[in-house]
């Protein structure tokens, strides 16, 4: 619950204009933090189902809500 609240705060900061990559580099616990939160390109079956489900309905440039996966909670910005 604490992590979800923290992510919701980060999401609001991004919506208000803060850069996703810069925030990810500073705050993310994910291994992708060194790349500004970039997970790279992935196709069906390459990521946890929660990531696939969380991205498939996003348009390029759209930010997800909080995604709950086996490795924790995340927000995703679709870039491609």
C-alpha positions, -999 to 999 in steps of 0.1 A, spaced: 0 0 0 29 24 8 46 16 -25 13 21 -44 8 55 -27 44 65 -36 39 55 -72 7 74 -75 26 105 -63 53 99 -89 27 94 -115 11 128 -106 45 145 -108 50 131 -143 15 142 -154 24 176 -140 55 178 -162 83 161 -145 105 140 -168 97 102 -164 134 92 -172 149 116 -147 125 105 -120 131 68 -128 169 73 -125 165 89 -90 136 69 -76 132 35 -93 142 2 -76 140 -15 -110 171 -25 -129 160 -2 -157 166 29 -136 201 33 -151 184 37 -185 158 62 -173 133 34 -167 135 21 -203 126 -16 -205 135 -17 -242 114 -33 -269 96 -65 -259 70 -87 -276 45 -113 -264 59 -137 -239 91 -118 -233 80 -100 -201 58 -107 -171 21 -109 -181 14 -78 -160 37 -57 -181 22 -70 -213 -13 -64 -201 -3 -30 -188 12 -18 -221 -10 -33 -248 -38 -8 -244 -15 22 -240 -9 46 -269 26 59 -275 33 86 -250 6 74 -226 13 67 -189 -2 37 -172 -18 35 -138 -1 14 -111 8 -20 -125 11 -49 -100 35 -76 -110 54 -105 -95 84 -82 -90 64 -53 -74 45 -23 -85 53 -1 -115 41 27 -137 49 24 -174 53 51 -200 49 37 -235 74 51 -258 71 29 -289 
